[in-house]
Amino acid sequence: MATLPKGHPKLLNAWAFYDWANSVYSLVIASAVFPIFYEMIFKQSGKNYVNFLGWQCKDTAMISFVTAFAFLVVALFSPFLSGIADYIGNKKAFLRFFCYLGALSCIGLFWFELDKLFLSYTFYFFGLIGFWSSLVFYNSYLPDIAYPEQQDKVSARGFSMGYIGSTLLLIFNLAMVMFPHTFGIGGSDEEASMMAMRISFLTVGVWWIGFSHITYYYLPKGTRNNVKLSKDFIFKGFRELKLVWHQLQENLALKRYLYSYFVFIMAVQTVMLVATYFGATEIAWESPGQKTMGLIISILVIQLVAVLGAFLTSRASAVYGNLNVLIFLNAFWAVLCAFAYFVETPVEFYTTAGFVGLVMGGIQSLARSTYSKLLPETKDTTSFFSFYDVTEKVGIVIGMSIYGIIDQITGSMRNAIVFLGAFFIIGLILLFRVPKNALRNK
């Protein structure tokens, strides 16, 4: 393991490289290939519902509820885990553990079957747990490895590297899915394409674990607390969370920012998690082949445009300020949701995907670095970022639950788009309440 000083270019690049490693999960599993696979496997069975533990539920609503439950678990346990990480001073070990948990669960999706739904959803569930729990520790490293004036740029670099790396793997997976026989995958065209999708889940796990070791080599373990071990250290994370909450009462800017972040990130993450399921079920594709190709191409468009979006957002924040740019991005998202409600054709879907990509990377990157700049001077960054991540996860639980309920009751995912636009408008209004001079010297 190399020991590098804070702000060192190699250290910053190593931190950002974890985005390259883990973003294949968010693209291939959460956004592109798995949603298409999920829709196809139900279509082959001739039904669009599941009987799970004695309860009949629409297939798209079911995946929303499983996703919401996973985020609820992450929200409940991340304070506990971050407290332990701060106590033993080795948050890198936790980052690695959840990386392996998520990656191995992705590999387990190779065996996703409708006659083994409990096991299948379990793999999907723990893939989410691993990915999002690892981000608790990954994000908390940002103020540890970068100075305030570096954080916008390195945060954007991380997202950009994630988009590029995951896009490269998705292109390979797309080639397998569209031309499976060229890769030696036998069977009928449909059977071979389905097997290619299953193999793509294996590639995600291998990629994630393999490239993450570059990050582990350079990142420091963390700051060890020289406190005598006591029997109640297990609850340290919750005490730290409570302490952060009390500090928020004295930090008006940070508190108001978190209120707005809670609302708009709820909508952003819900859009990202359901977009492909929406495209698969609500868009009038001419054929199954066009659907598969169209959905994956739209995701590629989002990824490539998102690189430009993250770069432009970083530049814009330096000129106009973080808060002003975030306000603009929320307004843009609200307009996109209004337009998406009426989208029916593939061309309209592609157009929407392009604009989503333009603002997706920017709002995530800038939200993270803005929070980092608003933090008080402290070495206990993990607990503050745990609070940040809990805010995000609780928002996603609410967003996905509402989306799933509307989908289950009305039978259409389209109706749930309306509520997403409303949350962007609320987030925009709340951002106006954050004191703009809070970032002046950061």
ZATITOR-337095 format. One record per residue (C-alpha): residue number from 1; residue in three letters; x, y, z. Coordinates in steps of 0.25 Angstrom, whole numbers. Example, Ala and Ser with C-alpha at 12.3 -4.5 7.8 and 13.67 -1.06 7.14 Angstrom:
<pt 1; ALA; <49; -18; 31>>
<pt 2; SER; <55; -4; 29>>
***
This chain:
<pt 1; MET; <0; 0; 0>>
<pt 2; ALA; <5; 14; -4>>
<pt 3; THR; <4; 25; 6>>
<pt 4; LEU; <2; 39; -1>>
<pt 5; PRO; <-1; 52; 5>>
<pt 6; LYS; <-15; 59; 4>>
<pt 7; GLY; <-17; 65; -10>>
<pt 8; HIS; <-7; 57; -17>>
<pt 9; PRO; <-11; 54; -32>>
<pt 10; LYS; <-9; 39; -30>>
<pt 11; LEU; <-18; 39; -18>>
<pt 12; LEU; <-29; 47; -25>>
<pt 13; ASN; <-28; 38; -37>>
<pt 14; ALA; <-29; 25; -29>>
<pt 15; TRP; <-41; 30; -21>>
<pt 16; ALA; <-48; 34; -34>>
<pt 17; PHE; <-44; 21; -40>>
<pt 18; TYR; <-54; 14; -31>>
<pt 19; ASP; <-65; 20; -39>>
<pt 20; TRP; <-59; 13; -51>>
<pt 21; ALA; <-60; 0; -44>>
<pt 22; ASN; <-73; 1; -37>>
<pt 23; SER; <-81; 9; -48>>
<pt 24; VAL; <-83; -4; -56>>
<pt 25; TYR; <-93; -8; -46>>
<pt 26; SER; <-102; 4; -47>>
<pt 27; LEU; <-101; 4; -62>>
<pt 28; VAL; <-102; -11; -66>>
<pt 29; ILE; <-110; -16; -54>>
<pt 30; ALA; <-118; -5; -49>>
<pt 31; SER; <-121; 3; -62>>
<pt 32; ALA; <-118; -5; -75>>
<pt 33; VAL; <-117; -20; -76>>
<pt 34; PHE; <-124; -26; -64>>
<pt 35; PRO; <-137; -18; -66>>
<pt 36; ILE; <-138; -23; -80>>
<pt 37; PHE; <-135; -37; -76>>
<pt 38; TYR; <-145; -35; -64>>
<pt 39; GLU; <-156; -31; -74>>
<pt 40; MET; <-153; -42; -84>>
<pt 41; ILE; <-153; -53; -74>>
<pt 42; PHE; <-167; -49; -70>>
<pt 43; LYS; <-171; -48; -84>>
<pt 44; GLN; <-166; -62; -87>>
<pt 45; SER; <-175; -67; -76>>
<pt 46; GLY; <-187; -60; -81>>
<pt 47; LYS; <-190; -52; -69>>
<pt 48; ASN; <-187; -39; -63>>
<pt 49; TYR; <-189; -42; -48>>
<pt 50; VAL; <-182; -50; -37>>
<pt 51; ASN; <-188; -58; -26>>
<pt 52; PHE; <-177; -55; -15>>
<pt 53; LEU; <-179; -60; -1>>
<pt 54; GLY; <-194; -62; -3>>
<pt 55; TRP; <-196; -48; -9>>
<pt 56; GLN; <-199; -45; -24>>
<pt 57; CYS; <-192; -32; -29>>
<pt 58; LYS; <-189; -26; -43>>
<pt 59; ASP; <-175; -30; -47>>
<pt 60; THR; <-170; -15; -49>>
<pt 61; ALA; <-176; -11; -35>>
<pt 62; MET; <-170; -23; -29>>
<pt 63; ILE; <-156; -19; -33>>
<pt 64; SER; <-159; -5; -28>>
<pt 65; PHE; <-163; -10; -14>>
<pt 66; VAL; <-150; -19; -13>>
<pt 67; THR; <-142; -8; -17>>
<pt 68; ALA; <-148; 1; -7>>
<pt 69; PHE; <-146; -9; 4>>
<pt 70; ALA; <-131; -11; 1>>
<pt 71; PHE; <-130; 4; 2>>
<pt 72; LEU; <-137; 4; 15>>
<pt 73; VAL; <-127; -6; 21>>
<pt 74; VAL; <-115; 2; 16>>
<pt 75; ALA; <-121; 15; 23>>
<pt 76; LEU; <-123; 7; 36>>
<pt 77; PHE; <-110; 1; 36>>
<pt 78; SER; <-100; 11; 30>>
<pt 79; PRO; <-99; 19; 43>>
<pt 80; PHE; <-96; 7; 51>>
<pt 81; LEU; <-85; 3; 40>>
<pt 82; SER; <-79; 17; 39>>
<pt 83; GLY; <-78; 18; 54>>
<pt 84; ILE; <-70; 5; 55>>
<pt 85; ALA; <-62; 9; 43>>
<pt 86; ASP; <-58; 22; 51>>
<pt 87; TYR; <-56; 14; 63>>
<pt 88; ILE; <-46; 4; 58>>
<pt 89; GLY; <-40; 14; 48>>
<pt 90; ASN; <-41; 5; 36>>
<pt 91; LYS; <-52; 9; 27>>
<pt 92; LYS; <-45; 3; 15>>
<pt 93; ALA; <-48; -11; 20>>
<pt 94; PHE; <-63; -7; 20>>
<pt 95; LEU; <-62; -2; 6>>
<pt 96; ARG; <-55; -15; 1>>
<pt 97; PHE; <-65; -24; 9>>
<pt 98; PHE; <-77; -17; 2>>
<pt 99; CYS; <-71; -17; -11>>
<pt 100; TYR; <-69; -32; -11>>
<pt 101; LEU; <-83; -34; -5>>
<pt 102; GLY; <-89; -26; -17>>
<pt 103; ALA; <-80; -32; -28>>
<pt 104; LEU; <-83; -46; -23>>
<pt 105; SER; <-98; -43; -23>>
<pt 106; CYS; <-97; -38; -37>>
<pt 107; ILE; <-90; -51; -41>>
<pt 108; GLY; <-102; -59; -34>>
<pt 109; LEU; <-112; -52; -43>>
<pt 110; PHE; <-107; -62; -54>>
<pt 111; TRP; <-116; -72; -48>>
<pt 112; PHE; <-128; -62; -47>>
<pt 113; GLU; <-141; -71; -50>>
<pt 114; LEU; <-156; -69; -48>>
<pt 115; ASP; <-157; -82; -41>>
<pt 116; LYS; <-147; -78; -31>>
<pt 117; LEU; <-152; -64; -28>>
<pt 118; PHE; <-147; -63; -13>>
<pt 119; LEU; <-133; -67; -17>>
<pt 120; SER; <-133; -58; -29>>
<pt 121; TYR; <-139; -46; -22>>
<pt 122; THR; <-129; -48; -11>>
<pt 123; PHE; <-117; -47; -21>>
<pt 124; TYR; <-123; -34; -26>>
<pt 125; PHE; <-125; -29; -12>>
<pt 126; PHE; <-111; -31; -7>>
<pt 127; GLY; <-105; -26; -20>>
<pt 128; LEU; <-112; -13; -16>>
<pt 129; ILE; <-108; -14; -2>>
<pt 130; GLY; <-93; -16; -6>>
<pt 131; PHE; <-93; -5; -16>>
<pt 132; TRP; <-100; 6; -8>>
<pt 133; SER; <-93; 2; 6>>
<pt 134; SER; <-79; 3; -1>>
<pt 135; LEU; <-83; 17; -5>>
<pt 136; VAL; <-84; 22; 9>>
<pt 137; PHE; <-69; 19; 11>>
<pt 138; TYR; <-65; 24; -3>>
<pt 139; ASN; <-72; 37; -2>>
<pt 140; SER; <-67; 40; 12>>
<pt 141; TYR; <-52; 39; 7>>
<pt 142; LEU; <-54; 52; -2>>
<pt 143; PRO; <-51; 62; 9>>
<pt 144; ASP; <-40; 53; 14>>
<pt 145; ILE; <-32; 52; 1>>
<pt 146; ALA; <-36; 66; -6>>
<pt 147; TYR; <-35; 80; -1>>
<pt 148; PRO; <-48; 89; -3>>
<pt 149; GLU; <-43; 95; -15>>
<pt 150; GLN; <-40; 81; -22>>
<pt 151; GLN; <-53; 75; -18>>
<pt 152; ASP; <-63; 80; -29>>
<pt 153; LYS; <-53; 75; -39>>
<pt 154; VAL; <-49; 62; -33>>
<pt 155; SER; <-64; 58; -31>>
<pt 156; ALA; <-67; 61; -45>>
<pt 157; ARG; <-55; 53; -49>>
<pt 158; GLY; <-60; 41; -42>>
<pt 159; PHE; <-74; 42; -48>>
<pt 160; SER; <-68; 44; -62>>
<pt 161; MET; <-58; 32; -60>>
<pt 162; GLY; <-70; 24; -56>>
<pt 163; TYR; <-78; 27; -68>>
<pt 164; ILE; <-67; 24; -77>>
<pt 165; GLY; <-63; 11; -71>>
<pt 166; SER; <-77; 6; -69>>
<pt 167; THR; <-80; 10; -84>>
<pt 168; LEU; <-68; 2; -89>>
<pt 169; LEU; <-73; -11; -82>>
<pt 170; LEU; <-87; -8; -86>>
<pt 171; ILE; <-83; -7; -101>>
<pt 172; PHE; <-76; -21; -99>>
<pt 173; ASN; <-89; -27; -93>>
<pt 174; LEU; <-97; -20; -104>>
<pt 175; ALA; <-89; -27; -114>>
<pt 176; MET; <-91; -41; -107>>
<pt 177; VAL; <-106; -39; -106>>
<pt 178; MET; <-108; -34; -121>>
<pt 179; PHE; <-98; -44; -127>>
<pt 180; PRO; <-98; -56; -117>>
<pt 181; HIS; <-94; -66; -127>>
<pt 182; THR; <-81; -59; -131>>
<pt 183; PHE; <-77; -60; -116>>
<pt 184; GLY; <-80; -75; -117>>
<pt 185; ILE; <-93; -75; -109>>
<pt 186; GLY; <-102; -86; -114>>
<pt 187; GLY; <-117; -88; -115>>
<pt 188; SER; <-128; -80; -123>>
<pt 189; ASP; <-126; -65; -125>>
<pt 190; GLU; <-135; -62; -112>>
<pt 191; GLU; <-129; -72; -104>>
<pt 192; ALA; <-115; -68; -107>>
<pt 193; SER; <-118; -53; -105>>
<pt 194; MET; <-124; -57; -91>>
<pt 195; MET; <-111; -65; -88>>
<pt 196; ALA; <-102; -53; -92>>
<pt 197; MET; <-110; -45; -82>>
<pt 198; ARG; <-107; -55; -71>>
<pt 199; ILE; <-92; -55; -75>>
<pt 200; SER; <-92; -39; -74>>
<pt 201; PHE; <-96; -41; -60>>
<pt 202; LEU; <-83; -49; -58>>
<pt 203; THR; <-75; -38; -65>>
<pt 204; VAL; <-80; -28; -55>>
<pt 205; GLY; <-75; -35; -43>>
<pt 206; VAL; <-62; -38; -49>>
<pt 207; TRP; <-60; -24; -53>>
<pt 208; TRP; <-64; -18; -40>>
<pt 209; ILE; <-55; -26; -32>>
<pt 210; GLY; <-43; -26; -41>>
<pt 211; PHE; <-42; -11; -43>>
<pt 212; SER; <-46; -7; -29>>
<pt 213; HIS; <-32; -12; -24>>
<pt 214; ILE; <-25; 0; -31>>
<pt 215; THR; <-33; 9; -21>>
<pt 216; TYR; <-30; 0; -9>>
<pt 217; TYR; <-15; 1; -12>>
<pt 218; TYR; <-14; 16; -10>>
<pt 219; LEU; <-26; 20; -1>>
<pt 220; PRO; <-22; 21; 14>>
<pt 221; LYS; <-28; 12; 24>>
<pt 222; GLY; <-35; 24; 32>>
<pt 223; THR; <-32; 31; 45>>
<pt 224; ARG; <-32; 22; 57>>
<pt 225; ASN; <-38; 26; 70>>
<pt 226; ASN; <-29; 24; 82>>
<pt 227; VAL; <-41; 21; 91>>
<pt 228; LYS; <-42; 8; 100>>
<pt 229; LEU; <-52; -2; 94>>
<pt 230; SER; <-65; -2; 102>>
<pt 231; LYS; <-77; -11; 101>>
<pt 232; ASP; <-86; 0; 95>>
<pt 233; PHE; <-77; 3; 84>>
<pt 234; ILE; <-87; -4; 75>>
<pt 235; PHE; <-96; 8; 77>>
<pt 236; LYS; <-86; 19; 74>>
<pt 237; GLY; <-91; 21; 60>>
<pt 238; PHE; <-104; 25; 65>>
<pt 239; ARG; <-99; 34; 75>>
<pt 240; GLU; <-90; 40; 64>>
<pt 241; LEU; <-103; 42; 55>>
<pt 242; LYS; <-110; 49; 67>>
<pt 243; LEU; <-98; 58; 69>>
<pt 244; VAL; <-98; 61; 54>>
<pt 245; TRP; <-113; 65; 55>>
<pt 246; HIS; <-110; 74; 67>>
<pt 247; GLN; <-98; 81; 59>>
<pt 248; LEU; <-108; 83; 48>>
<pt 249; GLN; <-117; 91; 57>>
<pt 250; GLU; <-105; 101; 58>>
<pt 251; ASN; <-102; 101; 44>>
<pt 252; LEU; <-113; 107; 36>>
<pt 253; ALA; <-107; 106; 22>>
<pt 254; LEU; <-104; 91; 24>>
<pt 255; LYS; <-118; 88; 30>>
<pt 256; ARG; <-125; 95; 19>>
<pt 257; TYR; <-117; 89; 8>>
<pt 258; LEU; <-120; 75; 13>>
<pt 259; TYR; <-135; 78; 13>>
<pt 260; SER; <-134; 82; -1>>
<pt 261; TYR; <-125; 70; -5>>
<pt 262; PHE; <-134; 60; 2>>
<pt 263; VAL; <-145; 64; -7>>
<pt 264; PHE; <-138; 66; -21>>
<pt 265; ILE; <-129; 53; -19>>
<pt 266; MET; <-142; 45; -16>>
<pt 267; ALA; <-147; 49; -30>>
<pt 268; VAL; <-133; 47; -37>>
<pt 269; GLN; <-130; 34; -32>>
<pt 270; THR; <-144; 29; -35>>
<pt 271; VAL; <-143; 33; -49>>
<pt 272; MET; <-130; 26; -51>>
<pt 273; LEU; <-135; 13; -44>>
<pt 274; VAL; <-148; 12; -52>>
<pt 275; ALA; <-145; 18; -66>>
<pt 276; THR; <-142; 6; -73>>
<pt 277; TYR; <-154; -2; -67>>
<pt 278; PHE; <-162; 10; -72>>
<pt 279; GLY; <-156; 9; -86>>
<pt 280; ALA; <-158; -6; -87>>
<pt 281; THR; <-173; -5; -83>>
<pt 282; GLU; <-178; 9; -87>>
<pt 283; ILE; <-171; 12; -101>>
<pt 284; ALA; <-178; 7; -114>>
<pt 285; TRP; <-166; -2; -119>>
<pt 286; GLU; <-168; -8; -133>>
<pt 287; SER; <-161; -22; -129>>
<pt 288; PRO; <-154; -28; -117>>
<pt 289; GLY; <-141; -27; -125>>
<pt 290; GLN; <-143; -12; -126>>
<pt 291; LYS; <-147; -11; -112>>
<pt 292; THR; <-134; -18; -107>>
<pt 293; MET; <-125; -10; -116>>
<pt 294; GLY; <-133; 3; -114>>
<pt 295; LEU; <-133; 2; -98>>
<pt 296; ILE; <-118; -1; -98>>
<pt 297; ILE; <-114; 10; -108>>
<pt 298; SER; <-122; 20; -100>>
<pt 299; ILE; <-115; 16; -87>>
<pt 300; LEU; <-102; 18; -95>>
<pt 301; VAL; <-106; 32; -100>>
<pt 302; ILE; <-109; 36; -85>>
<pt 303; GLN; <-95; 31; -81>>
<pt 304; LEU; <-87; 38; -92>>
<pt 305; VAL; <-95; 51; -90>>
<pt 306; ALA; <-94; 50; -75>>
<pt 307; VAL; <-79; 51; -76>>
<pt 308; LEU; <-80; 65; -83>>
<pt 309; GLY; <-91; 69; -73>>
<pt 310; ALA; <-82; 66; -61>>
<pt 311; PHE; <-71; 74; -68>>
<pt 312; LEU; <-80; 86; -71>>
<pt 313; THR; <-86; 86; -58>>
<pt 314; SER; <-73; 87; -51>>
<pt 315; ARG; <-69; 98; -60>>
<pt 316; ALA; <-82; 105; -58>>
<pt 317; SER; <-81; 104; -43>>
<pt 318; ALA; <-68; 111; -43>>
<pt 319; VAL; <-74; 123; -50>>
<pt 320; TYR; <-88; 124; -45>>
<pt 321; GLY; <-87; 116; -31>>
<pt 322; ASN; <-91; 103; -27>>
<pt 323; LEU; <-105; 107; -22>>
<pt 324; ASN; <-109; 115; -34>>
<pt 325; VAL; <-105; 103; -43>>
<pt 326; LEU; <-113; 93; -34>>
<pt 327; ILE; <-125; 102; -35>>
<pt 328; PHE; <-124; 102; -50>>
<pt 329; LEU; <-123; 87; -51>>
<pt 330; ASN; <-135; 84; -42>>
<pt 331; ALA; <-143; 93; -51>>
<pt 332; PHE; <-138; 86; -64>>
<pt 333; TRP; <-141; 72; -57>>
<pt 334; ALA; <-156; 77; -54>>
<pt 335; VAL; <-158; 81; -69>>
<pt 336; LEU; <-152; 67; -73>>
<pt 337; CYS; <-162; 60; -64>>
<pt 338; ALA; <-174; 68; -70>>
<pt 339; PHE; <-169; 64; -84>>
<pt 340; ALA; <-167; 49; -81>>
<pt 341; TYR; <-181; 48; -77>>
<pt 342; PHE; <-185; 49; -91>>
<pt 343; VAL; <-174; 41; -97>>
<pt 344; GLU; <-179; 29; -106>>
<pt 345; THR; <-170; 27; -118>>
<pt 346; PRO; <-155; 22; -118>>
<pt 347; VAL; <-150; 36; -124>>
<pt 348; GLU; <-157; 43; -113>>
<pt 349; PHE; <-150; 33; -103>>
<pt 350; TYR; <-137; 35; -109>>
<pt 351; THR; <-138; 51; -108>>
<pt 352; THR; <-142; 50; -93>>
<pt 353; ALA; <-131; 40; -90>>
<pt 354; GLY; <-121; 50; -96>>
<pt 355; PHE; <-126; 62; -88>>
<pt 356; VAL; <-126; 53; -75>>
<pt 357; GLY; <-111; 49; -78>>
<pt 358; LEU; <-108; 64; -79>>
<pt 359; VAL; <-113; 67; -65>>
<pt 360; MET; <-111; 54; -58>>
<pt 361; GLY; <-96; 54; -55>>
<pt 362; GLY; <-96; 68; -52>>
<pt 363; ILE; <-106; 69; -41>>
<pt 364; GLN; <-100; 56; -34>>
<pt 365; SER; <-86; 61; -35>>
<pt 366; LEU; <-89; 76; -31>>
<pt 367; ALA; <-99; 71; -19>>
<pt 368; ARG; <-87; 63; -13>>
<pt 369; SER; <-77; 73; -14>>
<pt 370; THR; <-86; 84; -9>>
<pt 371; TYR; <-89; 76; 3>>
<pt 372; SER; <-74; 74; 5>>
<pt 373; LYS; <-71; 89; 5>>
<pt 374; LEU; <-82; 92; 15>>
<pt 375; LEU; <-77; 82; 25>>
<pt 376; PRO; <-70; 88; 38>>
<pt 377; GLU; <-56; 86; 41>>
<pt 378; THR; <-55; 72; 46>>
<pt 379; LYS; <-47; 59; 44>>
<pt 380; ASP; <-60; 50; 46>>
<pt 381; THR; <-64; 52; 32>>
<pt 382; THR; <-70; 37; 31>>
<pt 383; SER; <-81; 41; 41>>
<pt 384; PHE; <-85; 53; 33>>
<pt 385; PHE; <-85; 46; 20>>
<pt 386; SER; <-93; 35; 27>>
<pt 387; PHE; <-104; 45; 30>>
<pt 388; TYR; <-103; 50; 16>>
<pt 389; ASP; <-105; 36; 11>>
<pt 390; VAL; <-116; 33; 20>>
<pt 391; THR; <-123; 45; 15>>
<pt 392; GLU; <-122; 40; 1>>
<pt 393; LYS; <-126; 26; 4>>
<pt 394; VAL; <-138; 30; 12>>
<pt 395; GLY; <-142; 39; 0>>
<pt 396; ILE; <-141; 27; -9>>
<pt 397; VAL; <-149; 18; 0>>
<pt 398; ILE; <-160; 28; -1>>
<pt 399; GLY; <-159; 31; -16>>
<pt 400; MET; <-158; 16; -20>>
<pt 401; SER; <-170; 12; -10>>
<pt 402; ILE; <-179; 23; -16>>
<pt 403; TYR; <-175; 20; -30>>
<pt 404; GLY; <-178; 5; -28>>
<pt 405; ILE; <-191; 8; -21>>
<pt 406; ILE; <-196; 17; -32>>
<pt 407; ASP; <-191; 6; -42>>
<pt 408; GLN; <-198; -5; -35>>
<pt 409; ILE; <-211; 3; -33>>
<pt 410; THR; <-212; 9; -47>>
<pt 411; GLY; <-205; -2; -55>>
<pt 412; SER; <-197; 9; -62>>
<pt 413; MET; <-183; 14; -58>>
<pt 414; ARG; <-186; 27; -67>>
<pt 415; ASN; <-195; 32; -56>>
<pt 416; ALA; <-184; 32; -46>>
<pt 417; ILE; <-176; 42; -54>>
<pt 418; VAL; <-185; 53; -49>>
<pt 419; PHE; <-180; 52; -35>>
<pt 420; LEU; <-166; 52; -39>>
<pt 421; GLY; <-167; 66; -45>>
<pt 422; ALA; <-174; 72; -33>>
<pt 423; PHE; <-162; 68; -24>>
<pt 424; PHE; <-152; 75; -33>>
<pt 425; ILE; <-160; 87; -32>>
<pt 426; ILE; <-160; 86; -17>>
<pt 427; GLY; <-145; 83; -17>>
<pt 428; LEU; <-143; 96; -25>>
<pt 429; ILE; <-151; 105; -16>>
<pt 430; LEU; <-144; 99; -3>>
<pt 431; LEU; <-130; 102; -10>>
<pt 432; PHE; <-134; 117; -10>>
<pt 433; ARG; <-134; 117; 5>>
<pt 434; VAL; <-119; 112; 6>>
<pt 435; PRO; <-110; 124; 9>>
<pt 436; LYS; <-102; 127; -3>>
<pt 437; ASN; <-90; 133; 4>>
<pt 438; ALA; <-88; 119; 12>>
<pt 439; LEU; <-79; 114; 1>>
<pt 440; ARG; <-72; 127; -1>>
<pt 441; ASN; <-59; 123; 6>>
<pt 442; LYS; <-59; 109; 3>>
***
